Amino acid sequence: MTWTYSGDPATSDKDTVRFLVGDTDADAPEISDEEVLWLLTQEVSPSQAAARGADTLVAKYAKLVDRSIGAASISASQRYEHYRTTAGSLWGAASSTSTMPFAGGISVASKTEIASDTSLVEPAFTRDMMPYTSPLRDGRETI
């Protein structure tokens, strides 16, 4: 398990995830580099990967209990609540910065550009795919 952080989230998506989750202390690492890199392959943005990372920490701390031995105590529930709140905030922020839907063919130039793109998948349905046949008043059989 490796753990690295440059201190500058602008340098890499991995550091962005660490910064957003709050996993920036080398003395108390929460998520390994390998896990962060995997999260980045599962989500479409570093913000969403950070939210998913916070979710994993919520799950980790949800199964731990608070313990007290004399005057000393360990409160896992505080970490659980912290990461639960962090995950909620990160998911909210990630959803507000997600990509907008694209509707192509609105302008003539856009429609021409899209139509000339040979890498697009051919549509499954076309206008002339199944002509409607019906006897019409003027004698035609198809519309």
PADREN-651365 format. One record per residue: residue number from 1; residue in one letter; x, y, z of N, C-alpha, C in turn. Coordinates in steps of 0.1 Angstrom, whole numbers, plus 2048, in hexadecimal, padded with zeros to 3 digits. Example, Ala and Ser with C-alpha at 12.3 -4.5 7.8 and 13.67 -1.06 7.14 Angstrom:
<1,A,<884,7C7,84E>,<87B,7D3,84E>,<884,7DF,84E>> <2,S,<880,7EA,847>,<889,7F5,847>,<881,800,84F>> 
This chain:
<1,M,<809,7F4,800>,<800,800,800>,<809,80C,800>> <2,T,<807,815,7F6>,<80F,821,7F5>,<805,82D,7F8>> <3,W,<80B,838,7FD>,<803,844,800>,<80C,850,7FD>> <4,T,<808,858,7F4>,<80F,864,7F1>,<806,870,7EF>> <5,Y,<80A,87C,7F2>,<803,888,7F0>,<80D,893,7EF>> <6,S,<80B,89B,7E4>,<815,8A5,7E1>,<812,8B2,7E8>> <7,G,<806,8B4,7ED>,<802,8C0,7F4>,<7FC,8CA,7EA>> <8,D,<7FB,8C7,7DD>,<7F5,8CF,7D3>,<7EB,8C8,7CB>> <9,P,<7DE,8C9,7CE>,<7D4,8C1,7C7>,<7D3,8C4,7B8>> <10,A,<7D9,8CF,7B4>,<7D8,8D3,7A5>,<7E2,8CA,79D>> <11,T,<7EB,8C3,7A4>,<7F5,8BB,79C>,<7F0,8AE,797>> <12,S,<7E6,8A8,79E>,<7E1,89B,79A>,<7D3,898,79F>> <13,D,<7CC,890,798>,<7BE,88C,79C>,<7BF,884,7AA>> <14,K,<7CA,87C,7AB>,<7CB,875,7B8>,<7CC,87F,7C4>> <15,D,<7D4,889,7C2>,<7D6,893,7CD>,<7C9,89B,7CF>> <16,T,<7C1,89D,7C4>,<7B4,8A4,7C6>,<7AB,89B,7CE>> <17,V,<7AA,88E,7CC>,<7A2,885,7D4>,<7A6,886,7E2>> <18,R,<7B3,884,7E5>,<7B8,885,7F3>,<7B4,892,7F9>> <19,F,<7B6,89D,7F3>,<7B3,8AA,7F8>,<7A4,8AB,7FC>> <20,L,<79C,8A7,7F3>,<78D,8A8,7F5>,<788,89F,800>> <21,V,<78E,893,801>,<78A,88A,80C>,<790,88E,819>> <22,G,<79C,895,819>,<7A3,899,825>,<7AD,88F,829>> <23,D,<7B1,887,820>,<7BB,87C,822>,<7C9,882,81E>> <24,T,<7CE,88C,826>,<7DA,893,822>,<7E5,891,82D>> <25,D,<7E3,889,837>,<7EC,888,842>,<7F4,87B,840>> <26,A,<801,87C,83D>,<809,870,83A>,<80A,867,847>> <27,D,<808,86C,853>,<809,865,85F>,<7FC,85D,862>> <28,A,<7F1,860,85B>,<7E5,859,85D>,<7DE,857,850>> <29,P,<7E4,84F,847>,<7DD,84D,839>,<7D0,845,83A>> <30,E,<7C7,849,832>,<7BA,842,832>,<7B8,839,826>> <31,I,<7BC,83E,81A>,<7B9,837,80E>,<7C7,836,806>> <32,S,<7CA,82B,802>,<7D7,829,7FB>,<7D7,82F,7ED>> <33,D,<7E2,831,7E7>,<7E3,837,7D9>,<7DC,82E,7D0>> <34,E,<7DE,821,7D1>,<7D8,817,7C8>,<7C8,818,7C9>> <35,E,<7C3,81A,7D5>,<7B5,81B,7D7>,<7AF,828,7D0>> <36,V,<7B7,833,7D2>,<7B3,840,7CC>,<7B3,83F,7BD>> <37,L,<7BD,839,7B8>,<7BE,837,7A9>,<7B3,82E,7A4>> <38,W,<7AF,824,7AB>,<7A4,81C,7A7>,<797,824,7A8>> <39,L,<795,82C,7B2>,<789,834,7B3>,<788,83E,7A7>> <40,L,<793,843,7A3>,<793,84C,797>,<78F,845,78A>> <41,T,<791,837,789>,<78D,830,77E>,<77E,82D,77E>> <42,Q,<778,82D,78A>,<76A,82A,78C>,<760,835,78B>> <43,E,<765,841,78C>,<75D,84D,78C>,<762,856,781>> <44,V,<759,860,77D>,<75C,868,771>,<764,875,775>> <45,S,<765,878,781>,<76D,884,785>,<774,881,793>> <46,P,<77E,889,795>,<785,888,7A2>,<77B,88B,7AE>> <47,S,<772,894,7AC>,<768,898,7B6>,<760,88C,7BA>> <48,Q,<75B,884,7B0>,<753,878,7B2>,<75B,86D,7B8>> <49,A,<768,86C,7B4>,<771,862,7BA>,<773,865,7C9>> <50,A,<775,872,7CC>,<776,876,7DA>,<76A,873,7E2>> <51,A,<75E,875,7DD>,<752,872,7E3>,<751,863,7E6>> <52,R,<755,85B,7DC>,<755,84C,7DD>,<75F,848,7E8>> <53,G,<76A,84F,7E8>,<775,84C,7F2>,<770,84F,800>> <54,A,<769,85A,802>,<763,85D,80F>,<758,853,813>> <55,D,<751,84E,809>,<747,843,80B>,<74E,837,811>> <56,T,<759,833,80B>,<761,827,810>,<765,829,81E>> <57,L,<769,835,822>,<76D,838,830>,<761,838,839>> <58,V,<756,83C,834>,<74A,83B,83C>,<747,82C,83F>> <59,A,<748,824,835>,<746,815,837>,<751,810,841>> <60,K,<75D,814,840>,<768,80F,848>,<765,813,857>> <61,Y,<761,81F,85A>,<75F,823,867>,<751,820,86D>> <62,A,<748,81C,864>,<73B,818,869>,<73B,80B,871>> <63,K,<745,802,86D>,<745,7F5,874>,<74E,7F6,881>> <64,L,<754,801,883>,<75C,802,890>,<754,808,89B>> <65,V,<757,805,8A7>,<74F,80A,8B2>,<758,813,8BB>> <66,D,<751,81C,8C3>,<758,824,8CD>,<75D,81B,8D8>> <67,R,<769,81E,8DD>,<76F,816,8E8>,<774,81F,8F3>> <68,S,<772,81A,8FF>,<778,822,90A>,<77F,818,914>> <69,I,<78B,81B,918>,<792,813,922>,<797,81E,92C>> <70,G,<791,81E,937>,<795,828,941>,<792,836,93B>> <71,A,<79C,83F,93C>,<79B,84C,937>,<79D,84D,928>> <72,A,<7A3,843,922>,<7A6,843,914>,<79A,83E,90C>> <73,S,<797,845,901>,<78C,841,8F8>,<790,843,8EA>> <74,I,<78A,83B,8E2>,<78B,83C,8D3>,<77D,83D,8CE>> <75,S,<77A,848,8C6>,<76D,84B,8C1>,<76C,849,8B2>> <76,A,<76A,83D,8AE>,<768,83B,89F>,<75C,842,89A>> <77,S,<752,844,8A2>,<745,84A,89D>,<748,858,898>> <78,Q,<751,85F,89E>,<754,86D,899>,<75A,86C,88B>> <79,R,<763,863,888>,<768,861,87B>,<75D,85D,871>> <80,Y,<755,854,875>,<74A,850,86D>,<741,85C,869>> <81,E,<73D,864,873>,<735,870,871>,<73C,87A,868>> <82,H,<749,87C,86A>,<751,885,862>,<751,881,853>> <83,Y,<754,874,851>,<754,870,843>,<747,86F,83D>> <84,R,<73C,86C,845>,<72F,86C,83F>,<72B,87A,83B>> <85,T,<72E,884,843>,<72B,892,83F>,<734,896,833>> <86,T,<740,892,833>,<749,895,828>,<744,88F,81B>> <87,A,<740,882,81B>,<73C,87B,80F>,<72F,882,80A>> <88,G,<726,886,813>,<71A,88D,80E>,<71D,89A,807>> <89,S,<726,8A2,80D>,<72B,8AE,807>,<731,8AC,7FA>> <90,L,<73A,8A2,7F9>,<741,8A0,7ED>,<738,89B,7E2>> <91,W,<72E,892,7E5>,<725,88E,7DB>,<71C,89A,7D6>> <92,G,<718,8A3,7DF>,<711,8AF,7DB>,<719,8B8,7D2>> <93,A,<726,8BA,7D5>,<72E,8C2,7CD>,<731,8BB,7BF>> <94,A,<733,8AE,7C0>,<736,8A7,7B3>,<72A,8A7,7AA>> <95,S,<71E,8A6,7AF>,<712,8A6,7A6>,<70F,8B4,7A1>> <96,S,<713,8BF,7A8>,<711,8CC,7A2>,<71B,8D0,798>> <97,T,<726,8C9,797>,<731,8CC,78D>,<731,8C1,782>> <98,S,<727,8B8,782>,<727,8AE,778>,<725,8B4,76A>> <99,T,<727,8AC,760>,<726,8B1,752>,<717,8B3,74F>> <100,M,<715,8BC,746>,<708,8BF,741>,<704,8B6,735>> <101,P,<6F8,8B3,733>,<6F4,8AB,728>,<6F7,8B3,71B>> <102,F,<6F9,8AB,710>,<6FC,8B1,703>,<6F1,8AE,6FA>> <103,A,<6EB,8B8,6F3>,<6E1,8B5,6E9>,<6E7,8BA,6DB>> <104,G,<6EB,8B0,6D3>,<6F1,8B4,6C7>,<6E7,8B7,6BC>> <105,G,<6EC,8BE,6B2>,<6E3,8C1,6A6>,<6DA,8CD,6A8>> <106,I,<6DD,8D5,6B2>,<6D4,8E1,6B4>,<6D7,8EB,6AA>> <107,S,<6E4,8EE,6A7>,<6E7,8F7,69C>,<6EB,8F0,690>> <108,V,<6EA,8F7,684>,<6ED,8F0,677>,<6FC,8EC,677>> <109,A,<705,8F4,67C>,<713,8F1,67D>,<715,8E5,685>> <110,S,<70F,8E4,691>,<711,8D9,69A>,<70B,8CC,694>> <111,K,<700,8CD,68D>,<6F9,8C1,687>,<702,8BC,67C>> <112,T,<708,8C5,674>,<711,8C1,669>,<71D,8BA,66F>> <113,E,<723,8C0,679>,<72F,8BB,67F>,<72D,8AD,685>> <114,I,<722,8AB,68C>,<71E,89E,692>,<71B,894,687>> <115,A,<714,898,67C>,<711,88F,671>,<71E,88A,66A>> <116,S,<728,892,669>,<734,88F,662>,<73E,887,66A>> <117,D,<73B,884,677>,<744,87D,680>,<741,86E,67D>> <118,T,<74B,867,677>,<749,859,673>,<74B,84F,67F>> <119,S,<750,854,68A>,<752,84B,695>,<746,849,69E>> <120,L,<73B,850,69B>,<72E,84F,6A2>,<727,842,69E>> <121,V,<720,83C,6A8>,<718,830,6A5>,<70C,834,69D>> <122,E,<709,82B,693>,<6FE,82E,68B>,<6F1,82C,693>> <123,P,<6E7,834,691>,<6DB,833,699>,<6D3,826,696>> <124,A,<6CD,821,6A0>,<6C6,814,69F>,<6B9,816,697>> <125,F,<6B3,822,698>,<6A7,825,691>,<6A9,831,688>> <126,T,<6A3,82F,67C>,<6A3,83A,672>,<695,83E,66E>> <127,R,<694,849,667>,<687,84E,663>,<680,844,659>> <128,D,<688,83F,650>,<683,836,645>,<684,827,648>> <129,M,<686,824,655>,<689,816,659>,<67C,80D,656>> <130,M,<670,812,65A>,<664,80A,658>,<659,813,653>> <131,P,<658,815,646>,<64E,81E,641>,<640,819,644>> <132,Y,<638,822,648>,<62A,81F,64B>,<622,81D,63E>> <133,T,<61B,812,63D>,<613,810,631>,<604,810,634>> <134,S,<5FD,817,62C>,<5EF,818,62F>,<5E8,81D,622>> <135,P,<5DD,818,61F>,<5D6,81E,613>,<5D2,82C,616>> <136,L,<5D6,835,60D>,<5D3,843,60F>,<5C8,847,605>> <137,R,<5C2,853,607>,<5B8,858,5FE>,<5BD,85A,5F0>> <138,D,<5CA,85F,5F0>,<5CF,863,5E2>,<5D5,856,5DB>> <139,G,<5D4,84A,5E1>,<5D9,83E,5DA>,<5E7,83A,5DE>> <140,R,<5EE,842,5E5>,<5FB,83E,5E9>,<5FB,834,5F4>> <141,E,<605,82B,5F4>,<605,820,5FE>,<60E,823,60A>> <142,T,<617,82C,608>,<621,830,613>,<621,83F,615>> <143,I,<624,842,621>,<625,850,625>,<634,854,624>> 
